[in-house]
Structure formats: C-alpha cells, structure tokens
Amino acid sequence: MSTLLEIFGWLGAALLLLAYTLISYGRVRSRSPVYQALNVVGGVLLAANTGWHHAWPSALVNVIWTVIAVGALCTAAASSPATPQKP
C-alpha cells in the first residue's frame, strides 16, 4: 500500500505540473475540461499521498484544489450549450 501511495503522489504532482505548464503556455484554457480534469485527478492523488503521510495542511489544500476543479467542471458543463443529438 505504501508503494502505491508513493506512486499516487508522484503521479499527482506530475499531473498538476502538466496542467500548470499547459495553462502557462496557452495550450489550454482555464475552463477547458482537460485542464480541470488534470487538476481533479492530480489533486485527489496528492491528497491521498499527503494524507497517508499525515501532512494535513497539504492534504487539505489538495482536497480544496480538487473541489474547486470539480466545481469548475460542473459550471462549464452547465453553461455550455447542449450538443444536438444525431438521429
């Protein structure tokens, strides 16, 4: 279990860095599902890792980070026009 949570931590960090890189270089927009999904998955993985290590301030920041990203995904989904269904 310890090894798995270490992998989660490294993967989560990599995903958040990837999201930051993509947004910083204009490859994605802040409301894009890709950007927000990277934040959700990265935040969850890092929260699991930091919680496992009892690093509670970091765990809380990552939980809040994840909640913000989920909220942004929900807001974007609710405000986007419905895609017409193909017959």
N, C-alpha and C positions, 0 to 999 in steps of 0.2 A: 504494500500500500504506500509506503514511504517513497519508493522509486516512482510510482505512478503520479503521486502528488508533486514530486520534483519536476517530472516531465510536464505536468499541467502548468506549473509556474513558469517554466521556460517557454512553453508554447504560448501561454497567455501574454507574457512580456513581448514575445516576437509579434503576436497579432496586434497588440496595441502600438508597437513601434511601426508596424506596417501601415496601420490606419493613420498614424501621425504623419508618416512620410507621404502617403498618398494625398492627404489633405494639404500638407505644406507645399507640395509641388503642383497642386491644382489638377491632379489626376482624377479626383472625385470631388463631389460637392458635399457640404456638411450634412445635407438632408438625404444623401443617397443611401439606399438600403445596404449597399456593400460596406460603406463606411460605418454605419450604425451596427451592422451585424458583426463586423470585426471588433467593435467596442463591446458588444454584448458578450461574445464568446471569450474575448480576452479578459474582460472584467470578471466573468464567472470563474475562469480558470485561475486567475490570480487571487481571487477571493478564497477559493478552495485552498490554494497553496499557503497563503498568508494566515488563514485560519488554522490550518494544520500546524503551522509554526508558532501559533499563539501571538502573532503580530497583529493585535486587534485594531490599532489605528489604520494600518494598511488594508486589513480585511474590510473595515467599514468603508474606507474610501472606494475600494473596488466594488462593493455592493452598491453604493450610491452611484458610482460611474455606470454600472450596469442598469440600474433603474432609470437613469437619465437617458441612456441609449434606447432602452425598451420604449420609454415614453416618446422619444423622437421617432422611432419606427412606427408606433401606433398613430402619432399625429400625422406623419407623412402618408400613411395608408388611408387615414380617414379623409385627408384633404385632397388626395389625388382623384382625378375623375375616373369613373368606372370604365373599364375596358369593355368595349362591346363584345359579346359572345359571338362566335362563328356559328352559323346554322348547321 
